[in-house]
Amino acid sequence: MRRRARSAVLAELPDLLLVDAYLPDGDGIAFVQSVSVDAFVLSAATEAATVRRALRAGALTYLMKPFEAQTLADRLARYQRYRNLVGGDGTLRQEDLDRALAILGGDPGGSVSRSATEQVILTALGTAEASSTEIAERAGVSRATAQRRTCPPWPRGLVDVRLRYGTTGRPEHLYSPRER
């Protein structure tokens, strides 16, 4: 089975593998280490040494069985945002990497809290004026999320907003950090 799995990985080039620590014909953690693909280890093994070995082998996360389907869905969604930030072939800035790792790590409940999401959005805003689309691309979130999360800081004095009117359609909201 591991041979077929390795052949499938080489043929299909997946972005992410979901692997159990114990495979029917061998060690899933060794398999993760032997392929150059992002992986989540999903296992009933709860020994600290097994978890550490999986993380040292390159697993991005470790989920202990049984877990709720929503927990896995949340981890997969965070992985997708992480890949949006680090998936290309270009160079990264330290801020981009830090943001990607924070998104991937999430909080213990499996979702990014409002304050964490807001911080990601504010970090993505940076020091220059930007639209919600630009902020979303930098943060690795949807445009709607960027727009929703940029609005709450206004009363707290963190973000200024102005409208840019084009020739047709709705005006575009432009956000900029408020001078402190």
C-alpha positions in Angstrom: 0.0 0.0 0.0 2.8 2.5 0.8 4.3 1.8 -2.6 1.0 2.5 -4.3 0.6 5.6 -2.1 4.1 6.9 -3.0 3.4 6.3 -6.7 0.1 8.2 -6.5 1.8 11.1 -4.7 4.5 11.2 -7.4 1.9 11.0 -10.2 -0.7 13.3 -8.8 1.5 15.9 -7.0 -1.1 16.7 -4.3 -0.8 19.9 -2.2 -1.8 18.1 1.0 -1.8 14.5 2.4 -4.0 13.3 5.2 -2.1 10.3 6.8 -2.7 8.1 9.8 0.3 7.5 12.0 -0.3 3.7 11.6 -0.9 2.5 8.0 -1.9 -1.1 7.3 1.5 -1.9 5.9 3.8 0.4 7.8 4.5 3.7 9.5 2.5 6.7 8.3 4.9 9.1 10.0 7.9 7.7 8.1 5.8 8.0 4.9 5.2 11.7 5.6 8.9 12.2 6.1 9.7 10.3 2.9 7.6 12.5 0.6 8.0 16.1 -0.1 4.3 17.1 0.4 2.5 19.0 3.1 0.7 16.6 5.4 -1.7 16.4 8.3 -1.4 13.3 10.6 -4.8 12.1 11.8 -4.4 9.3 14.4 -5.7 7.7 17.5 -2.2 7.7 18.8 -2.0 10.1 21.7 1.5 9.5 23.0 3.5 12.7 23.2 6.5 11.0 21.6 4.4 10.0 18.6 3.0 13.5 18.2 6.5 15.0 18.4 7.8 12.5 15.9 5.1 13.4 13.4 5.8 17.1 13.7 9.6 16.5 13.4 8.8 14.4 10.3 7.1 17.5 8.7 3.4 17.1 9.6 1.8 20.6 9.6 -0.7 19.5 12.2 -1.7 16.5 14.2 -5.4 15.6 14.9 -6.2 13.0 17.5 -9.1 10.7 16.7 -11.9 10.9 17.3 -12.5 14.5 16.2 -15.4 16.4 14.9 -15.8 16.8 11.1 -15.9 20.6 11.6 -12.5 20.5 13.3 -10.9 18.9 10.2 -12.9 21.4 8.0 -11.5 24.3 10.0 -7.9 23.0 9.7 -8.4 22.5 5.9 -9.7 26.0 5.5 -6.7 27.4 7.5 -4.4 25.3 5.3 -6.0 26.8 2.2 -5.4 30.4 3.5 -1.8 29.4 4.5 -1.2 28.1 1.0 -2.6 31.3 -0.5 0.2 33.1 1.3 3.1 30.8 0.9 2.1 28.6 -2.1 3.8 30.6 -4.9 7.4 30.5 -6.2 8.2 34.1 -5.4 10.0 35.5 -2.4 8.3 36.0 1.0 8.7 38.8 3.5 9.0 37.8 7.2 5.6 39.4 7.9 4.0 37.1 5.2 5.5 34.0 6.7 4.5 35.0 10.2 1.0 35.6 9.1 0.8 32.3 7.2 2.1 30.4 10.2 -0.3 32.1 12.5 -3.2 31.3 10.2 -2.1 27.7 10.0 -1.8 27.4 13.8 -5.1 29.0 14.6 -6.3 28.8 18.2 -6.9 25.6 20.3 -10.6 25.6 19.3 -9.7 25.2 15.7 -10.8 28.6 14.4 -9.2 32.0 14.3 -10.9 34.3 16.8 -12.2 37.6 15.9 -9.4 39.5 17.5 -6.8 37.2 15.8 -8.5 37.7 12.4 -8.7 41.4 13.0 -5.0 41.5 13.8 -4.2 39.6 10.5 -6.3 42.1 8.6 -4.6 45.1 10.3 -1.2 43.6 9.6 -2.2 43.0 6.0 -3.3 46.7 5.7 0.2 47.7 6.6 1.2 51.3 6.4 -0.4 52.3 3.0 -3.9 52.8 1.8 -5.5 49.7 0.3 -8.9 48.4 -0.9 -10.5 45.4 0.7 -9.5 43.3 -2.3 -5.9 44.2 -1.8 -6.1 43.5 1.9 -7.7 40.2 1.3 -5.0 39.1 -1.1 -2.3 40.0 1.4 -4.0 38.3 4.4 -5.1 35.2 2.5 -8.8 35.7 3.3 -11.9 36.5 1.2 -12.6 40.1 0.2 -15.9 40.0 2.2 -13.9 38.9 5.3 -11.4 41.7 4.8 -14.2 44.3 4.4 -16.1 43.1 7.5 -13.0 42.9 9.7 -11.7 46.3 8.6 -15.0 48.1 9.6 -14.9 47.3 13.4 -11.6 49.1 14.1 -13.0 52.5 12.9 -14.7 53.4 16.2 -11.5 52.4 18.0 -9.5 54.8 16.0 -7.3 52.3 14.1 -8.4 52.7 10.5 -9.6 55.6 8.4 -11.8 55.1 5.4 -12.5 57.1 2.3 -14.4 56.6 -0.9 -12.8 56.6 -4.3 -15.4 57.3 -7.0 -14.9 55.8 -10.4 -16.7 56.5 -13.6 -19.4 53.9 -13.1 -20.7 51.6 -10.4 -20.3 51.9 -6.7 -17.5 53.8 -5.0 -14.6 51.8 -3.7 -13.7 51.9 0.0 -10.1 52.6 0.7 -8.7 51.9 4.1 -5.6 53.3 5.7 -4.1 53.0 9.2 -4.7 56.0 11.4 -1.6 57.9 12.6 -1.1 57.3 16.3 
